[in-house]
């Protein structure tokens, strides 16, 4: 009897833990609104998503909106994603992307910030410095 109860309780815990993880939701370009700046998310080469630790999904017009949001509020999150400029409409975990700040990439909020997933030399301007997500956060945070 005790073993059956123990197995039942373990099963409930596993189901509850699995239900806490929220999956990313595709951005509906032209329809979804940025959680931070309230603009309609329109450009399929830019965009981001934050999934809170409670499973709420916030969508953003550009990665710099996520930087601004996190600088203003200490939002606890389980996942941060961004659209890769070289693979429009596709969300990737922030830590799997490299970032470029260049006037060649006119991001919606004006930071000229673009994210790339496994970029090739054709994707990037020459003499471009690749940045990690943490470097982008520090750089943009210091510019405010």
Secondary structure as UniProt FT lines:
FT   HELIX           2..20
FT   TURN            29..31
FT   TURN            35..37
FT   TURN            44..45
FT   STRAND          48..52
FT   TURN            53..54
FT   STRAND          57..60
FT   HELIX           63..72
FT   STRAND          77..84
FT   TURN            85..86
FT   STRAND          87..93
FT   HELIX           94..96
FT   STRAND          98..101
FT   TURN            103..104
FT   TURN            108..109
FT   STRAND          113..116
FT   TURN            121..123
FT   TURN            126..127
FT   HELIX           133..143
//
